[in-house]
Amino acid sequence: MNILFAASEIFPYAKTGGLADVAHALPESLRDEGQKVYTVMPLYNQVDREKYEIIYNGLTFDYWLFGVRHQFDIFENKNNRDELFIYNPVLCDRWGLYNDDFGDFGDNALRFGLFSYAVLEVMIRLKLKIDVVHVNDWQTSLIPLLMKTRYKLKQKTVLTIHNLAYQGIFPKKVMDELEIDWKSCFKFDGLEYFDNVNFLKAGISFSDSITTVSKTYAQEIQTPAFGETLDETLRVNSYKLKGIVNGISTEVFSPSKDKFIDKNFSIDEYGGKLENKINLCKELGLKDDKRALFIFVGRFTSQKGVDLILDAISLFKTYEANFVILGSGEDIYNHSFGSLVGVYDNIHIKIGYDEAFSRKLYASADFLLMPSLFEPCGLNQMIAMEYGVLPLVSKTGGLKDTVTDFTDIKDIENSSLGLGITFDEYNLFWFNHALAKAFSLYGNKDKFERISKHNMGVDNSWIHSAKEYLNLYKS
């Protein structure tokens, strides 16, 4: 089977979140299953062409939209010609993928509309024999619409919704700018959305199949509480909606191979984990490395539960435990966490994205804090388990599907589930109740280590997910 996988970001070339990790790991896993998979993404100006050996493949073409000529140059990875990149100045010449320090660029509808057209033009001009076109999130959601209306293509289309909160909503004037047919497309079962256009809604309506990144989230988004005003559209299309839990790349995230950490370790050579913790505490000036070490790694947004963490800081400072917080995001949260940098001797805060430092945290930590308000899937909890960390999570979306409370499992060694601490109600009382359970478990060193080693042995790889996608493609 030949698959074209289109995404606005793919690790390691460009990354703002979990989409990039998925867009790297899923195609690789499908290739491991014997499938032919082409990936395509924009060649943003921040992509290091020399480092990744990205070269021009000889194809340049013009495309006219609304009386304007747009030129596209096509590149490929020298070492994997199935990895394709599209360069266009409007799309790629920005200091950021979707926005800069001042907010949305203002022409994202045009940028990713152009990308959608270009993906199909590349498929046609390179004469790629494709069976399934797999698109991701709002940035590529126009592709199924264009295939069915403008191009009249017959390939099957699959849309994956990684986070329903981001939909690509724009003024309806983009209908003309992108030459989208009003009659067949600007309607309820198209991209019409409260007298605007909604790219993700178009993808939902025109795709043959829809997936989202966990089974629980697939159910949640059909309700008003989690549906982000698209719950009715999703209920109408529920017959083609399926939840498939993401996986992680166990080659990238492997404590036995990770080049970012001080001491590699495994289930059989577990002592290396303690060495990492001792070194990290010394590096950060955290006292008493025998204390429980809690970490947070992620974006500073309300979705990730950072309001609970901020509310709990006054308690964190009193606990005989160490806390390390790494992340960045919305200005209000950057400022709130920034004002706490260096204030408490048991709380270390670093603002920004730092892949190497995040690996050190996973390799050293005892518990991962992930009290999300909602979580489509989440990758951090699975990465953490790979490094022997116990996730402390709210019971929502993919967290509910991948983390089971340790008190619900009697036979730890024979469980196929990842174990941690969960809480149902999103409030400070139950968050602190979960923290109390973590302290109690940490005090039982033998049991804690058994669960830590158990989590390292849980299979969170893409193998199972890739097989589910393959079955979906074939159906």
Disulfide bonds with the S-S distance in Angstrom:
none
